[in-house]
Structures are given as structure tokens and as C-alpha cells.
Amino acid sequence: MVRSLKFLVCVAMLAAMPLARAAEDELIGEGNDGNRSAPVHVFELFDAQGNQIRGRDENPKPFSLKQTCGKCHDCDKIAAGWHFNSHDPNVNPGRPSQPWVLTDSVTRTQLPISGRRWPGSYAPEDVGLSPWDFLKEFWSHFPGGSYGEMPVTEPGEKVRKDISGDYEINCLACHHNSPQEDQSLAALQAARQNFRWIPAASSGKAVINGVASELSNFFDPEFDEGIKVAYNPGTFDKDDMVFFDVSGQPINDRCYFCHSNKDLRVGENNEWTQDQDVHLQSGLNCVDCHRNGDDHKITRGIETEGEGKGLTCQGCHLGIEGQTPQEIGRLGAPRPKHIGIPPIHFEKLTCTACHSATWPEQEAARWQTARMHRTGLHGKHKLDVRQPHVYAPVLMKGPDGKIGPYKLFWPAYWGVMDENGKVTPKLPKTVLKVASDTLEANVEKQDDWRPLTQEQIGKVLSVMKQDDSTPVYIAGGELYRLEGEKVVSTKDEAAAPYAWAMAHDVRPAQESLGVRQCKDCHTADSAFFFGTVERDTPVRTADGLEQIEMVQLQGLDRFYVWAFNVSFVFRPVLKVVAFAACGLIALLLLAYGLKALTVISNACAQEEP
């Protein structure tokens, strides 16, 4: 009996060994065994249902990266990374950053959207955007996951998503080194709602024919002719394995597609005259500073968040206390001496205030960002998006209490205000249901806006009024509402500009503020303090756009700053006077000192016998 039990135990252990080995190998891509060489990625492809795709299949399906990469990598852990967790309310949102912006020219709307609920922004669900609505609005520079994989409940949306599939995390958008990786083509597939086909198309492995958004709600992929997938010759080897040129450290071009900016003063054809970030010129890559582990929680280099083991300005250039010799920075980075700069500058200013963005000018320039203005798209689906008007660099006080360079734009949207003064935006489609006649769509644009009059605002607010709520319109820092039949405007926190910090492009020390001494900032007309930003708004007046000075955004008293700066004009004279006075005092002390020595010496001579 005992021998029989031992035999059964051995058989069970032998049967379990392959399963145990499979479990160990299941996530073979996680962790690091210490070898720095990149593993060759040759593997089988799997569709969304987990079925293997073979080169000889007659009607192949697009491959799913979740099913394919998930054989070796923990997709759930990756999905918790910074690029994919914005929908999760349990994640610390960190410092405010660039939001998505919902724009509509007819309703004169530019509304900041972010699942992180940064101050001044609104989560999609807070304004009535479903996950499906979110994808239809923000398809061009979206990395997948998050809202792309959230379930939908509305029946019509569910039908469409069953056709389009999930917008899974597109691992190849960052990690594919092949020059065939086309993120512009990924955006085109997303615009067509071909979500499940995006990785196959953008990787250069397949050609996709068909448009999901044009398919009938009654489309059945098992029976109907819909979207066709044709894998390119040579994609599969004889064993139906496929090679991908991927690496753990993305190349800069992969980052640039979503993280590019353009100063519109440069012009269309003068980009070649602009210098790169000094770190890139020195040979660093984006991921040398913005690193991450298997969890994909990329370090953002923010001093106040204490992340990344010193991968910040101070961490690299001033060293890590107890780990780095005090005479050099991290990895030999130049250690700044800041000779002659009063310590108060380091208490009131960020490092980027002097070293980042373009040199401040009297008027903040308009900029475009890849995500907001959908730059980087090529071919027939190239877009020329002008709104929102983003201004930079704007030197203003941030959440950390320090002045630094920021980008900002002025929100504009219709909404309702409750009895506590909280404003909730209304989606453009909701406003148009009741006010399409008033908000004319054929009005000629002025400076990219369709102008809006006070009379129009009053009409829209009057038809929006329901229950006890107060309808409002926000634009250019003003909140418009009705008092009786009159439209009044007031400054309101909800109408404040939405701003986020700039860190790049970093200028070298020889091009930083202060290189020409105090006069770079401390003059009576200094752009640092008295440069202006337009209050961008469709509500036009005869006087044009109102200007707001940097000093107002810095929370400083204008007269005090002006008087303090003017004092620098007389400082050279004061220094001469001070040194002359010191010299005169020194001469007087010397004269009296010599006279004292004479008296002492005479007294000593008289005492001698």
C-alpha cells in the first residue's frame, strides 16, 4: 500500500514538472539575469482569441500584442505604467502635465481632459465622455490600453467596439526599432476605428484593407467581407515564427512622435537653424534620464516627487548626498558653481527657469504640441490643427512655489455652476442640441476663432437654463453668466489658464539666463517679469486681445518688482560710491593709526632712563 502511494506521488510530481516549468517560463521576459545584450525576439503570433497565426492561413487575423507579448511579459504590470494608468483614480496623479484637449470650433470650445483630474482639467466620465467617445476624440497620439480597453455599456457603442476590437497597448510604438514602424499609419488606423488592426499595420508586417467605422452594425466577421489582412512576404519563417527588431530602450524617434513641440516663430522651413537639447547634443537619449523598470513607471525627473534615484537636474549635476563625490555630478555631469548668484535664486526659481525652453521675449510665442495639434501625421490624413492656442515659455509660479517656464492655454467651454460655485462643463454636442441656431457654423474665422458676441452668449445661456443651476460660459479667463437679461463677466478660478511645466529644450550654461549678469532679468522692461501673454478668447473686442504680464502669473507685486529692478540701474554707481567710501575710511583709519603709533612711540621714548 505504501509503495503504491509513493508511486502515485512520483507520477503526480513528474506530471506537474512540465506545468511548473511552463509557469516559470511564462513570463521569461520579466527581470534581468545580468546580461546586457538584447535578446533576439523571434516568436509566434497570436490573435485576440489566443489562436496562433500561421503564414499559410487563407484569411489571417491581425496579431494581438497582449496575447503575443503576454507570453513572456506581464501585461497587467505594464498597464499600471505612466502611459497607461491615467484612468485609474487610485494612482497618484503627480504634478500637472499636458492634458488632452477637446476642441469644437462651432461651440467655441477647448476643454482640458485628463483622467488624472489635475486642477483645471476634467476626467472624461465627469463631462459625459464614455471610453468609446474618448477614443473617437483622441485617437491620433494614443498609446493604447487605459480607455482603449475599458468595457462599454451603451448598446450602440458595444456593437461598434465588437467590430473594432480593443485598442490594446501598442508595445511596438515604443520598442520597435525597425524603420518600418509607422506611428502615423497607426493614427490612420485609429481614425478608421481599426483598433485591433493597429499593431499589424503600423509595424510594417501587414497591409490592412477596410474601414471599421464604415461597416454596418450588423457586420459579422465570420460571414461578411470586411477588413482584410495580408501579411507581407517573408514575415513568417518555415516554422511560422516572426522576427521583430525590438529592444528595452526605445529610440528617440519613438518618443518624439508624441512628445514633440514647435515654436511657431521658427516658421515652417527654419527648423534646421534650431539647436537641440544640450543633453541630446552630448549623446544622451531620452530614456537615459526617463528610465523605467518592468512596471513602466517612467521617471519624470521632477524634483518634488523624489523619484528615479537622483535622475533629476539636481541629482545629476549636484550629485547624490552620500553617493557622489561633491566635486562632480552624476556620471561626470558638469557641476555648476553659480559664482556670484545669491542663494535666494535657488529658493525662488527652478533650474529650468534659467536653463530650459527658449530665451524669454516680450511676448510669449504660440506653440504647437504633437498631441494637442496632431502633428507628425503624413500623407492624405495630415492635419493642420491650430487650436488650442498654446503660449510658451510663460514664466510663472508653479505648485511647488517656484517660478519656472510653463506652457499654457486658456480653456473655453459652456457649463453649469452649482450653488457652491463649482462649474461642470457641457459637451459641445449637448450645447448644440439647444443652441445650434445661435452658434452659427458659417461665421468667418478670425485668428482661428469663430468670433462670439455678448448677445450670442446671452441667447445660449438663456436656452441652457434648467432647474436651479446657473448656465455659464468660460473663455479668456472670464466667466460669463446672466443677471436678469444682462450678461456679466467675472474672473473665476474655473476660468484660469491651464498650465504645465516645460523642461526641454535645455540650454547649456553659456546660454542660460544670468550669463550676462543681473541685467538678463533685472531691468525695468525685463521679459522675465514684464513679458506678456495673450488672454486668448473668441469674445472679441475692438481693442483686440487683452495682455497679462508674467509678474501677475508669478503672484508678485508689480510696483515692487519694477522698483527693485530699477535699482539695478544705479547699482554700479552705488558700488563705486561704496568702494570709494570704504577707501576713504581705510585712509582715515590708516592716518589715525599712524598718528597713534607716533604718540605711542614718543611715550615709550620719554620713559627710557
TORDOLUM-949770 format. One record per residue (C-alpha): y, x, z. Coordinates in steps of 0.5 Angstrom, whole numbers, padded with zeros to 4 digits, always signed. Layout:
% residues N
YXZ/...
END
This chain:
% residues 609
+0000+0000+0000/+0005+0006+0002/+0003+0009-0004/+0005+0003-0009/+0011+0002-0005/+0013+0010-0007/+0011+0009-0014/+0015+0003-0015/+0021+0006-0011/+0021+0012-0016/+0020+0008-0022/+0026+0004-0020/+0030+0011-0019/+0028+0013-0026/+0030+0006-0029/+0037+0007-0025/+0039+0014-0027/+0041+0012-0034/+0045+0007-0032/+0048+0012-0026/+0049+0017-0032/+0053+0012-0036/+0057+0010-0031/+0059+0017-0029/+0061+0018-0037/+0064+0011-0038/+0071+0014-0036/+0070+0021-0039/+0077+0022-0041/+0080+0021-0034/+0081+0027-0030/+0081+0034-0031/+0076+0040-0031/+0081+0045-0031/+0080+0047-0039/+0087+0046-0042/+0084+0046-0049/+0085+0039-0052/+0078+0035-0053/+0077+0033-0060/+0077+0026-0061/+0071+0023-0066/+0068+0017-0063/+0066+0010-0066/+0071+0004-0067/+0070-0003-0063/+0073-0009-0065/+0077-0014-0060/+0070-0017-0058/+0067-0010-0057/+0063-0010-0063/+0062-0003-0067/+0066-0003-0073/+0062+0001-0079/+0064+0004-0085/+0060-0001-0089/+0062-0007-0087/+0064-0012-0092/+0069-0016-0088/+0071-0011-0083/+0076-0013-0077/+0081-0009-0074/+0079-0004-0068/+0082-0005-0061/+0084+0001-0058/+0083-0003-0051/+0075-0003-0053/+0075+0003-0056/+0079+0008-0052/+0077+0004-0046/+0070+0007-0047/+0073+0013-0044/+0080+0012-0041/+0082+0007-0035/+0086+0002-0039/+0088-0002-0032/+0090+0004-0029/+0094+0006-0036/+0097-0001-0036/+0100+0000-0029/+0105+0006-0032/+0112+0005-0033/+0112+0003-0040/+0107-0003-0039/+0109-0006-0032/+0116-0009-0033/+0113-0016-0032/+0110-0014-0025/+0114-0017-0019/+0110-0012-0014/+0113-0006-0018/+0119-0002-0015/+0124-0003-0021/+0127+0003-0019/+0134+0005-0022/+0137+0000-0027/+0136+0002-0034/+0136+0000-0041/+0134-0008-0042/+0132-0012-0048/+0138-0016-0050/+0137-0023-0053/+0143-0024-0058/+0145-0030-0062/+0151-0030-0067/+0152-0038-0067/+0152-0039-0060/+0156-0032-0059/+0150-0030-0054/+0148-0023-0052/+0144-0023-0046/+0140-0018-0042/+0133-0019-0041/+0128-0015-0036/+0122-0017-0032/+0125-0012-0027/+0130-0016-0025/+0135-0011-0025/+0142-0013-0022/+0146-0017-0028/+0139-0018-0032/+0134-0024-0032/+0127-0024-0033/+0124-0028-0039/+0121-0033-0034/+0128-0034-0031/+0131-0036-0037/+0125-0040-0040/+0122-0035-0045/+0115-0035-0045/+0111-0029-0046/+0110-0031-0053/+0117-0032-0054/+0119-0025-0051/+0114-0022-0057/+0118-0026-0062/+0124-0024-0060/+0123-0016-0058/+0117-0014-0063/+0120-0008-0066/+0120-0003-0061/+0115-0006-0056/+0109-0001-0054/+0104-0007-0053/+0101-0009-0046/+0105-0013-0041/+0108-0019-0044/+0103-0018-0050/+0097-0019-0046/+0099-0025-0042/+0096-0031-0043/+0100-0037-0046/+0099-0044-0043/+0103-0048-0048/+0098-0051-0053/+0102-0049-0060/+0103-0042-0057/+0096-0042-0055/+0094-0044-0063/+0099-0038-0065/+0096-0033-0061/+0089-0034-0062/+0091-0033-0069/+0095-0027-0068/+0091-0024-0062/+0093-0020-0056/+0099-0015-0057/+0095-0009-0053/+0098-0003-0051/+0098+0002-0057/+0096+0008-0055/+0097+0012-0062/+0104+0010-0062/+0105+0016-0057/+0099+0020-0057/+0097+0020-0065/+0099+0027-0068/+0098+0025-0075/+0104+0025-0079/+0101+0018-0082/+0102+0015-0075/+0108+0010-0078/+0111+0006-0072/+0116+0003-0077/+0110+0000-0080/+0107-0002-0073/+0114-0006-0072/+0113-0009-0079/+0106-0012-0077/+0109-0014-0070/+0115-0018-0074/+0109-0022-0078/+0105-0023-0072/+0100-0019-0074/+0099-0017-0067/+0091-0015-0067/+0092-0011-0073/+0098-0006-0071/+0094+0000-0069/+0089+0000-0075/+0096-0001-0080/+0100+0004-0076/+0095+0009-0075/+0094+0010-0083/+0087+0009-0082/+0087+0002-0086/+0091-0003-0090/+0093-0010-0088/+0094-0015-0093/+0096-0022-0090/+0102-0025-0085/+0099-0029-0079/+0106-0032-0078/+0105-0036-0085/+0098-0038-0083/+0096-0045-0082/+0095-0048-0074/+0088-0050-0077/+0086-0043-0079/+0079-0041-0077/+0078-0033-0079/+0070-0035-0079/+0071-0039-0085/+0078-0038-0088/+0081-0033-0092/+0087-0030-0088/+0088-0023-0086/+0084-0017-0090/+0083-0010-0087/+0081-0005-0092/+0079+0002-0088/+0081+0008-0092/+0076+0012-0096/+0074+0018-0091/+0076+0014-0085/+0068+0014-0083/+0063+0020-0083/+0056+0019-0084/+0055+0017-0077/+0060+0012-0077/+0065+0016-0073/+0072+0017-0074/+0077+0023-0072/+0084+0022-0069/+0088+0027-0068/+0091+0025-0061/+0093+0029-0055/+0095+0028-0048/+0102+0031-0049/+0106+0026-0054/+0110+0030-0059/+0118+0029-0059/+0118+0024-0065/+0113+0019-0062/+0119+0019-0056/+0124+0019-0061/+0123+0012-0064/+0124+0008-0058/+0129+0013-0054/+0134+0015-0060/+0141+0014-0059/+0147+0014-0064/+0154+0015-0063/+0158+0011-0069/+0164+0016-0069/+0159+0021-0072/+0158+0017-0078/+0152+0016-0083/+0152+0023-0086/+0154+0028-0081/+0148+0028-0076/+0147+0035-0078/+0153+0037-0075/+0151+0035-0068/+0148+0039-0063/+0141+0038-0060/+0140+0037-0052/+0140+0044-0050/+0133+0043-0047/+0130+0042-0054/+0134+0048-0057/+0131+0052-0051/+0124+0050-0054/+0122+0045-0049/+0119+0038-0051/+0121+0031-0048/+0114+0031-0044/+0115+0038-0041/+0120+0034-0036/+0118+0027-0037/+0111+0028-0035/+0105+0023-0032/+0098+0023-0030/+0092+0018-0031/+0097+0013-0028/+0102+0014-0034/+0108+0013-0029/+0112+0018-0032/+0117+0022-0028/+0124+0020-0030/+0128+0025-0027/+0132+0021-0022/+0135+0025-0016/+0135+0019-0012/+0128+0017-0013/+0125+0024-0011/+0119+0024-0016/+0116+0029-0020/+0115+0035-0015/+0122+0037-0017/+0123+0035-0024/+0130+0033-0024/+0136+0037-0025/+0137+0040-0018/+0129+0041-0018/+0129+0046-0024/+0136+0049-0023/+0137+0050-0016/+0129+0051-0014/+0125+0047-0009/+0126+0049-0002/+0120+0053+0001/+0117+0054-0006/+0122+0057-0011/+0126+0064-0009/+0133+0062-0008/+0136+0066-0013/+0133+0063-0019/+0131+0056-0021/+0124+0053-0023/+0120+0056-0028/+0126+0061-0029/+0131+0056-0031/+0138+0059-0030/+0141+0058-0023/+0148+0055-0023/+0153+0059-0019/+0159+0054-0020/+0164+0059-0017/+0171+0056-0015/+0169+0049-0015/+0170+0045-0009/+0164+0042-0006/+0166+0035-0006/+0165+0035-0013/+0157+0035-0011/+0158+0030-0007/+0162+0025-0011/+0159+0027-0018/+0152+0027-0021/+0150+0033-0025/+0150+0029-0031/+0158+0028-0030/+0159+0035-0033/+0153+0037-0037/+0151+0030-0041/+0153+0026-0046/+0159+0027-0051/+0165+0030-0049/+0170+0024-0046/+0175+0022-0050/+0181+0017-0049/+0177+0011-0052/+0169+0010-0051/+0166+0010-0057/+0161+0005-0060/+0154+0007-0060/+0147+0004-0062/+0140+0005-0059/+0134+0004-0062/+0131-0001-0058/+0137-0006-0058/+0139-0005-0065/+0132-0004-0068/+0134+0003-0071/+0128+0007-0074/+0125+0001-0079/+0124+0003-0086/+0124+0000-0093/+0125-0007-0094/+0125-0009-0087/+0130-0004-0085/+0136-0008-0081/+0143-0007-0080/+0144-0010-0073/+0151-0009-0070/+0151-0013-0063/+0151-0012-0058/+0157-0007-0058/+0155-0001-0053/+0160+0003-0051/+0159+0011-0048/+0160+0015-0045/+0163+0011-0039/+0165+0015-0033/+0163+0010-0027/+0161+0010-0020/+0153+0008-0020/+0149+0005-0015/+0148+0012-0012/+0156+0012-0010/+0157+0018-0015/+0161+0018-0022/+0157+0019-0028/+0156+0018-0035/+0154+0011-0037/+0152+0006-0043/+0155-0001-0042/+0156-0007-0046/+0159-0014-0044/+0154-0020-0043/+0156-0026-0047/+0152-0033-0045/+0152-0040-0044/+0149-0042-0037/+0150-0047-0031/+0153-0045-0024/+0150-0048-0018/+0154-0050-0011/+0153-0042-0009/+0156-0039-0015/+0149-0037-0018/+0149-0037-0025/+0143-0039-0029/+0143-0037-0037/+0141-0042-0042/+0137-0040-0048/+0141-0041-0055/+0136-0046-0058/+0138-0050-0051/+0145-0050-0053/+0145-0051-0060/+0141-0058-0059/+0147-0061-0056/+0153-0057-0059/+0151-0055-0066/+0157-0058-0069/+0162-0055-0065/+0159-0048-0065/+0160-0047-0073/+0155-0042-0076/+0159-0041-0082/+0165-0038-0079/+0167-0031-0082/+0166-0026-0077/+0171-0021-0074/+0169-0015-0071/+0161-0017-0072/+0163-0023-0067/+0164-0030-0070/+0171-0032-0066/+0170-0037-0061/+0177-0041-0058/+0178-0044-0052/+0178-0051-0055/+0171-0050-0057/+0169-0047-0050/+0171-0054-0047/+0168-0058-0052/+0161-0054-0051/+0162-0054-0043/+0163-0062-0043/+0157-0064-0047/+0153-0059-0043/+0155-0062-0036/+0149-0065-0033/+0148-0067-0026/+0151-0063-0020/+0151-0057-0024/+0157-0053-0027/+0157-0051-0034/+0160-0044-0035/+0161-0039-0041/+0161-0032-0040/+0164-0027-0044/+0168-0020-0044/+0168-0020-0036/+0170-0027-0035/+0167-0034-0033/+0170-0040-0037/+0169-0047-0034/+0172-0054-0034/+0177-0056-0029/+0178-0063-0031/+0179-0063-0038/+0182-0056-0038/+0178-0049-0039/+0180-0044-0034/+0177-0037-0033/+0176-0032-0027/+0173-0026-0026/+0166-0026-0023/+0160-0022-0021/+0156-0025-0026/+0160-0023-0032/+0161-0016-0030/+0158-0011-0036/+0151-0009-0036/+0151-0001-0035/+0145+0004-0035/+0146+0012-0034/+0146+0017-0039/+0142+0023-0038/+0142+0026-0045/+0144+0030-0049/+0145+0035-0044/+0150+0041-0046/+0150+0048-0044/+0154+0051-0038/+0159+0053-0043/+0161+0046-0046/+0161+0043-0039/+0167+0039-0036/+0170+0045-0032/+0169+0050-0037/+0177+0050-0038/+0178+0050-0030/+0181+0044-0027/+0185+0041-0033/+0179+0038-0036/+0179+0032-0031/+0185+0033-0027/+0191+0031-0032/+0196+0025-0032/+0192+0023-0038/+0185+0025-0037/+0180+0022-0041/+0175+0022-0035/+0179+0018-0031/+0184+0014-0035/+0180+0013-0042/+0179+0006-0044/+0173+0001-0045/+0174-0005-0049/+0173-0012-0046/+0168-0014-0052/+0168-0021-0053/+0168-0027-0058/+0174-0030-0055/+0180-0027-0059/+0187-0027-0057/+0193-0025-0061/+0193-0019-0057/+0186-0016-0059/+0181-0014-0054/+0183-0012-0047/+0182-0005-0045/+0179-0003-0038/+0180+0004-0035/+0175+0008-0033/+0178+0009-0026/+0177+0002-0025/+0170+0002-0026/+0170+0008-0021/+0173+0004-0016/+0179+0009-0015/+0186+0007-0013/+0190+0009-0020/+0196+0011-0017/+0193+0016-0012/+0189+0019-0018/+0195+0019-0022/+0199+0023-0017/+0193+0027-0015/+0192+0029-0022/+0200+0030-0023/+0200+0035-0017/+0196+0040-0021/+0201+0041-0026/+0205+0044-0020/+0199+0048-0017/+0201+0054-0021/+0208+0055-0018/+0205+0053-0011/+0200+0058-0012/+0206+0063-0014/+0210+0061-0008/+0205+0061-0003/+0203+0068-0005/+0210+0070-0005/+0211+0067+0002/+0205+0071+0004/+0207+0077+0001/+0214+0077+0005/+0210+0075+0011/+0206+0081+0010/+0212+0086+0009/+0216+0083+0015/+0209+0084+0019/+0209+0091+0017/+0216+0092+0018/+0216+0090+0025/+0209+0093+0026/+0212+0100+0024/+0218+0099+0029/+0213+0097+0034/+0210+0104+0033/+0216+0107+0033/+0218+0104+0040/+0211+0106+0043/+0211+0113+0040/+0218+0114+0043/+0216+0111+0050/+0210+0116+0050/+0214+0122+0049/+0219+0120+0054/+0213+0120+0059/+0211+0127+0058/+0213+0132+0063/
END
